[in-house]
Amino acid sequence: MRIKTYTATTMEKAINQVRLEMGAEAIILSTQETDTGSVQLTAAVEQPEMPLAQPAPTDWAANWDDDWKAEAKQVQKNPIKSLMAKKPVAAPKSAIPNSAKMDVLIQSMAYHGIPTSLAERICRTALAVETEDVTIALAASLDNHFRYSTRMKAGKFPLMLVGPPGVGKTLAIAKFAAAAKMAERQIHVITSDTSRTGAVDQLQAYTDILGVKLWVAETAADLAQIRDKPELNDGGDILIDTGGINSYDKAEIEDLTLKIVSAKAEPVVVLAAGTDTAEMSDMAQTFAALGAKRMIATRLDTTRRYGGLFTAADSANLSFSYTSVSASVATGLHTLNPVNLARLILRDPTKAGLNNEFDKVLA
């Protein structure tokens, strides 16, 4: 990911600079007015993925704090070409020394419960970045170690949201549908969540407001029949809600597999923040085995420790995509990228709200 700040006399001129240099895919990270009355805008654009950095085969993890303190004294070259190659990043006035940067990173990894082996890889790479800005260094490391997929129109294949019970799949479906309607895209919504009391009524309430027909499928055979209806093959997005799955129950996994195949859908796993890291890893790997390649993170607003999300993405090779930071459909879904994930890890947990970390809404 390439990040750059632009300054212009008006917001329109600043945005034009971004579009001319970075293209239409650029994401606006922040905007602010300067003391001189001009507008300062920070933007980022995704770049081709780089090979993942491989940790050195040592027993460093056994004494990670001591080694970091020793390595912090050494001059290292920056391996994060995707972020730093275009233009060196000047340290801001608030920048902190490398040893302090190391301490902040260690404390943040520990606070979020990120497992030692993963924390080691993230922090080693961040410490190697030639900047004293800890947020930029961590963002560069996260860009290097994880994958991101923030273009999730259903298109050719329906999107089927899958995951354990109570993680917010139905709300995410409603937010996707609302975003599609606002963008004036054709949308079709199907639910196979017929066993949970009130599940169909809950989604029906959302689709009625949006003026969208809700299709109900009791079985995998019903899904296949609905999926083949002419009115659902008009090029519009197809979204499929599913019931919560016990990832340790073989019968439930087999039933979900049949539904994925019958609907010819792409499964997208929905996981809630705040879950135990080992459990999150197990669940993520189960759904990845069913074909899930992307993850939607929920409940970021109701928890303050996010280590499970990073463990899930790492162990199951899932791409970060979107997140839900509010129970309100109107707030929509927010994109996940290395910069706001770095802000999320480093933010003061005593402060309420996530507005500064997530300012890009799915449209």
VENQUI-V700107 format. One record per residue. RES is the residue in three letters. PHI is phi in whole degrees, 0 to 359 (none if undefined). BURIAL is # if it has 16 or more other C-alpha atoms within 10 Angstrom, else .. Layout:
res:RES phi:PHI burial:BURIAL
res:RES phi:PHI burial:BURIAL
//
This chain:
res:MET phi:none burial:#
res:ARG phi:259 burial:#
res:ILE phi:238 burial:#
res:LYS phi:209 burial:#
res:THR phi:252 burial:.
res:TYR phi:241 burial:#
res:THR phi:234 burial:#
res:ALA phi:210 burial:#
res:THR phi:285 burial:.
res:THR phi:225 burial:.
res:MET phi:297 burial:#
res:GLU phi:300 burial:.
res:LYS phi:293 burial:.
res:ALA phi:295 burial:#
res:ILE phi:296 burial:#
res:ASN phi:298 burial:.
res:GLN phi:299 burial:#
res:VAL phi:298 burial:#
res:ARG phi:296 burial:.
res:LEU phi:293 burial:.
res:GLU phi:269 burial:.
res:MET phi:258 burial:#
res:GLY phi:93 burial:.
res:ALA phi:288 burial:.
res:GLU phi:277 burial:.
res:ALA phi:296 burial:#
res:ILE phi:252 burial:#
res:ILE phi:280 burial:#
res:LEU phi:272 burial:#
res:SER phi:197 burial:#
res:THR phi:221 burial:#
res:GLN phi:199 burial:.
res:GLU phi:266 burial:.
res:THR phi:270 burial:.
res:ASP phi:296 burial:.
res:THR phi:273 burial:.
res:GLY phi:93 burial:.
res:SER phi:279 burial:.
res:VAL phi:251 burial:#
res:GLN phi:246 burial:#
res:LEU phi:231 burial:#
res:THR phi:252 burial:#
res:ALA phi:229 burial:#
res:ALA phi:219 burial:#
res:VAL phi:220 burial:#
res:GLU phi:288 burial:#
res:GLN phi:234 burial:.
res:PRO phi:308 burial:.
res:GLU phi:297 burial:.
res:MET phi:255 burial:.
res:PRO phi:301 burial:.
res:LEU phi:293 burial:.
res:ALA phi:290 burial:.
res:GLN phi:261 burial:.
res:PRO phi:293 burial:.
res:ALA phi:291 burial:.
res:PRO phi:284 burial:.
res:THR phi:228 burial:.
res:ASP phi:263 burial:.
res:TRP phi:305 burial:.
res:ALA phi:297 burial:.
res:ALA phi:293 burial:.
res:ASN phi:227 burial:.
res:TRP phi:298 burial:.
res:ASP phi:294 burial:.
res:ASP phi:295 burial:.
res:ASP phi:294 burial:.
res:TRP phi:299 burial:#
res:LYS phi:295 burial:.
res:ALA phi:289 burial:.
res:GLU phi:289 burial:#
res:ALA phi:297 burial:#
res:LYS phi:277 burial:.
res:GLN phi:266 burial:.
res:VAL phi:273 burial:.
res:GLN phi:238 burial:.
res:LYS phi:273 burial:.
res:ASN phi:277 burial:#
res:PRO phi:270 burial:#
res:ILE phi:266 burial:#
res:LYS phi:296 burial:.
res:SER phi:299 burial:#
res:LEU phi:253 burial:#
res:MET phi:252 burial:#
res:ALA phi:293 burial:.
res:LYS phi:293 burial:.
res:LYS phi:202 burial:.
res:PRO phi:300 burial:.
res:VAL phi:267 burial:#
res:ALA phi:284 burial:.
res:ALA phi:289 burial:.
res:PRO phi:288 burial:.
res:LYS phi:298 burial:.
res:SER phi:272 burial:.
res:ALA phi:298 burial:.
res:ILE phi:240 burial:#
res:PRO phi:301 burial:.
res:ASN phi:299 burial:#
res:SER phi:296 burial:#
res:ALA phi:291 burial:.
res:LYS phi:301 burial:#
res:MET phi:299 burial:#
res:ASP phi:297 burial:.
res:VAL phi:297 burial:.
res:LEU phi:296 burial:#
res:ILE phi:299 burial:#
res:GLN phi:298 burial:.
res:SER phi:293 burial:#
res:MET phi:299 burial:#
res:ALA phi:293 burial:.
res:TYR phi:300 burial:#
res:HIS phi:275 burial:#
res:GLY phi:70 burial:#
res:ILE phi:288 burial:#
res:PRO phi:306 burial:#
res:THR phi:305 burial:.
res:SER phi:297 burial:.
res:LEU phi:288 burial:#
res:ALA phi:300 burial:#
res:GLU phi:301 burial:#
res:ARG phi:296 burial:#
res:ILE phi:297 burial:#
res:CYS phi:287 burial:#
res:ARG phi:303 burial:#
res:THR phi:293 burial:#
res:ALA phi:297 burial:#
res:LEU phi:292 burial:#
res:ALA phi:279 burial:#
res:VAL phi:286 burial:#
res:GLU phi:278 burial:#
res:THR phi:209 burial:#
res:GLU phi:266 burial:#
res:ASP phi:281 burial:#
res:VAL phi:296 burial:#
res:THR phi:293 burial:#
res:ILE phi:296 burial:#
res:ALA phi:297 burial:#
res:LEU phi:292 burial:#
res:ALA phi:298 burial:#
res:ALA phi:297 burial:#
res:SER phi:293 burial:#
res:LEU phi:294 burial:#
res:ASP phi:296 burial:#
res:ASN phi:281 burial:#
res:HIS phi:264 burial:#
res:PHE phi:231 burial:#
res:ARG phi:252 burial:#
res:TYR phi:225 burial:#
res:SER phi:219 burial:#
res:THR phi:247 burial:#
res:ARG phi:239 burial:.
res:MET phi:238 burial:.
res:LYS phi:293 burial:#
res:ALA phi:295 burial:#
res:GLY phi:61 burial:.
res:LYS phi:297 burial:.
res:PHE phi:248 burial:.
res:PRO phi:299 burial:#
res:LEU phi:263 burial:#
res:MET phi:249 burial:#
res:LEU phi:277 burial:#
res:VAL phi:233 burial:#
res:GLY phi:159 burial:#
res:PRO phi:289 burial:#
res:PRO phi:295 burial:#
res:GLY phi:73 burial:.
res:VAL phi:265 burial:#
res:GLY phi:102 burial:#
res:LYS phi:295 burial:#
res:THR phi:296 burial:#
res:LEU phi:296 burial:#
res:ALA phi:296 burial:#
res:ILE phi:301 burial:#
res:ALA phi:298 burial:#
res:LYS phi:291 burial:#
res:PHE phi:299 burial:#
res:ALA phi:296 burial:#
res:ALA phi:297 burial:#
res:ALA phi:296 burial:#
res:ALA phi:295 burial:#
res:LYS phi:296 burial:#
res:MET phi:296 burial:.
res:ALA phi:274 burial:.
res:GLU phi:60 burial:.
res:ARG phi:261 burial:.
res:GLN phi:292 burial:.
res:ILE phi:223 burial:#
res:HIS phi:231 burial:#
res:VAL phi:238 burial:#
res:ILE phi:236 burial:#
res:THR phi:234 burial:#
res:SER phi:245 burial:#
res:ASP phi:274 burial:#
res:THR phi:256 burial:#
res:SER phi:270 burial:.
res:ARG phi:279 burial:.
res:THR phi:300 burial:.
res:GLY phi:82 burial:.
res:ALA phi:296 burial:#
res:VAL phi:295 burial:#
res:ASP phi:298 burial:.
res:GLN phi:297 burial:.
res:LEU phi:290 burial:#
res:GLN phi:300 burial:#
res:ALA phi:299 burial:.
res:TYR phi:293 burial:#
res:THR phi:292 burial:#
res:ASP phi:298 burial:.
res:ILE phi:298 burial:.
res:LEU phi:278 burial:.
res:GLY phi:72 burial:.
res:VAL phi:243 burial:#
res:LYS phi:287 burial:.
res:LEU phi:257 burial:#
res:TRP phi:263 burial:#
res:VAL phi:245 burial:#
res:ALA phi:241 burial:#
res:GLU phi:284 burial:.
res:THR phi:229 burial:#
res:ALA phi:298 burial:#
res:ALA phi:296 burial:.
res:ASP phi:297 burial:#
res:LEU phi:300 burial:#
res:ALA phi:298 burial:#
res:GLN phi:294 burial:.
res:ILE phi:294 burial:#
res:ARG phi:301 burial:#
res:ASP phi:271 burial:.
res:LYS phi:294 burial:.
res:PRO phi:305 burial:.
res:GLU phi:291 burial:.
res:LEU phi:262 burial:#
res:ASN phi:238 burial:.
res:ASP phi:260 burial:.
res:GLY phi:91 burial:.
res:GLY phi:280 burial:#
res:ASP phi:285 burial:#
res:ILE phi:245 burial:#
res:LEU phi:244 burial:#
res:ILE phi:237 burial:#
res:ASP phi:269 burial:#
res:THR phi:228 burial:#
res:GLY phi:285 burial:#
res:GLY phi:296 burial:#
res:ILE phi:245 burial:#
res:ASN phi:282 burial:.
res:SER phi:291 burial:#
res:TYR phi:256 burial:.
res:ASP phi:258 burial:.
res:LYS phi:298 burial:.
res:ALA phi:296 burial:.
res:GLU phi:293 burial:.
res:ILE phi:295 burial:#
res:GLU phi:295 burial:.
res:ASP phi:296 burial:.
res:LEU phi:296 burial:#
res:THR phi:301 burial:#
res:LEU phi:299 burial:#
res:LYS phi:293 burial:#
res:ILE phi:298 burial:#
res:VAL phi:293 burial:.
res:SER phi:297 burial:#
res:ALA phi:275 burial:#
res:LYS phi:52 burial:#
res:ALA phi:251 burial:#
res:GLU phi:265 burial:#
res:PRO phi:285 burial:#
res:VAL phi:238 burial:#
res:VAL phi:277 burial:#
res:VAL phi:250 burial:#
res:LEU phi:231 burial:#
res:ALA phi:265 burial:#
res:ALA phi:295 burial:#
res:GLY phi:93 burial:#
res:THR phi:279 burial:#
res:ASP phi:308 burial:.
res:THR phi:297 burial:#
res:ALA phi:293 burial:.
res:GLU phi:296 burial:.
res:MET phi:298 burial:#
res:SER phi:297 burial:#
res:ASP phi:299 burial:#
res:MET phi:297 burial:#
res:ALA phi:299 burial:#
res:GLN phi:293 burial:#
res:THR phi:298 burial:#
res:PHE phi:286 burial:#
res:ALA phi:296 burial:#
res:ALA phi:294 burial:.
res:LEU phi:270 burial:#
res:GLY phi:113 burial:#
res:ALA phi:290 burial:#
res:LYS phi:241 burial:#
res:ARG phi:230 burial:#
res:MET phi:230 burial:#
res:ILE phi:254 burial:#
res:ALA phi:261 burial:#
res:THR phi:238 burial:#
res:ARG phi:61 burial:#
res:LEU phi:293 burial:#
res:ASP phi:274 burial:.
res:THR phi:248 burial:.
res:THR phi:217 burial:.
res:ARG phi:235 burial:#
res:ARG phi:236 burial:#
res:TYR phi:241 burial:#
res:GLY phi:301 burial:#
res:GLY phi:299 burial:#
res:LEU phi:297 burial:#
res:PHE phi:289 burial:#
res:THR phi:296 burial:#
res:ALA phi:297 burial:#
res:ALA phi:298 burial:#
res:ASP phi:287 burial:#
res:SER phi:287 burial:#
res:ALA phi:255 burial:#
res:ASN phi:56 burial:#
res:LEU phi:267 burial:#
res:SER phi:276 burial:#
res:PHE phi:289 burial:#
res:SER phi:232 burial:#
res:TYR phi:234 burial:#
res:THR phi:219 burial:#
res:SER phi:249 burial:#
res:VAL phi:245 burial:#
res:SER phi:201 burial:#
res:ALA phi:279 burial:#
res:SER phi:272 burial:.
res:VAL phi:298 burial:#
res:ALA phi:298 burial:.
res:THR phi:284 burial:.
res:GLY phi:69 burial:#
res:LEU phi:257 burial:#
res:HIS phi:247 burial:#
res:THR phi:284 burial:#
res:LEU phi:254 burial:#
res:ASN phi:217 burial:#
res:PRO phi:302 burial:#
res:VAL phi:289 burial:#
res:ASN phi:286 burial:#
res:LEU phi:291 burial:#
res:ALA phi:296 burial:#
res:ARG phi:298 burial:#
res:LEU phi:297 burial:#
res:ILE phi:294 burial:#
res:LEU phi:268 burial:#
res:ARG phi:295 burial:#
res:ASP phi:288 burial:.
res:PRO phi:293 burial:.
res:THR phi:277 burial:.
res:LYS phi:271 burial:.
res:ALA phi:276 burial:.
res:GLY phi:85 burial:.
res:LEU phi:237 burial:#
res:ASN phi:298 burial:.
res:ASN phi:289 burial:.
res:GLU phi:280 burial:#
res:PHE phi:232 burial:#
res:ASP phi:239 burial:.
res:LYS phi:243 burial:#
res:VAL phi:256 burial:.
res:LEU phi:300 burial:#
res:ALA phi:239 burial:.
//
